[in-house]
Amino acid sequence: MATKAKRSKTAPAKKKSSKATSRVRWTNDNDRQMKSMIKEQTPARAIATKLKRTEAAVRQRIHKLGLSLRSSKKKARR
């Protein structure tokens, strides 16, 4: 009968990454700033830099709020 290896009772030490995740909450002011920049057709990367967030975080927030980075102006049909 084989015996199972005993596990240590202490948790393994977590590796520290070079980038720390701060997970800052979105405020109403952040949303207002972002909406105004979207109206000015500012790219997501520029919005992220201005708000001190990642581009992915900005894109997720835009999606969550039901907004779009694409121009709302429609081309006239011929």
N, C-alpha and C positions, 0 to 999 in steps of 0.2 A: 504494500500500500504506500503510495507516494504522499509525502507531506507537503503542504502548501507553504510557500515562503511567507514569513511573517512581514507584515507591513509596519513601518515605523509609525509611531503615534504623532510625530510632528509633521506638519505639512512642509512640502519642499519649498525652498525659497523662490520667490518669483523673480524673474529676470527683469531688470530695469531697462526700459527702452530709452532710446535717445530722445524721442518725442513724447512729451507728457500730454495726456488728454485732460482738458480742463472741463469740458461739458458745461458750458455756460448756458443758462436758460435764455430763451428768446423773450425779449420785452416788447411791449406795444410800440415803443419808440424805434426799436430795431425793425419791426414790421413796417412802420410808416416810412422810414428811411429807404428800406428795400423797395417798397411800392413806388416811391417817387423816382428811384433810380431805374426801375423797370420801365416806367412811363417815358423816361429819357432814353430808353433803349441802351442802357449801360450793360456791357457783358457781365456774365456771372463771375468771372475771375476778378473784375474790378470791384464788383459789389462785395465779394468775399474779402478783398483786401481792405476796403473801406470799413467793413463791419468787424474786421479781425476774426474771421471765421474761415473755414475751408470752403472751397468751391462746392464740394459735395454737400456740405451742410446747407449752403445757400440753395442749391438745387432741390434738396429734400424739403426745405421750408417752403419754397415757391410752390412745389407740388402739393404740399399739405394744405396750403392756403387756397389752392385752386387757381393759381395764377399761371402765367406763361411768359417766357422770355421772348417769344416770337412776336413779331409786330402784329398789332390788331388791325392795322390798315389793310383793307382788302384791295386787290388790284381790280380795276374796272374791266368788265368783260366787253369784248368787241362784238 
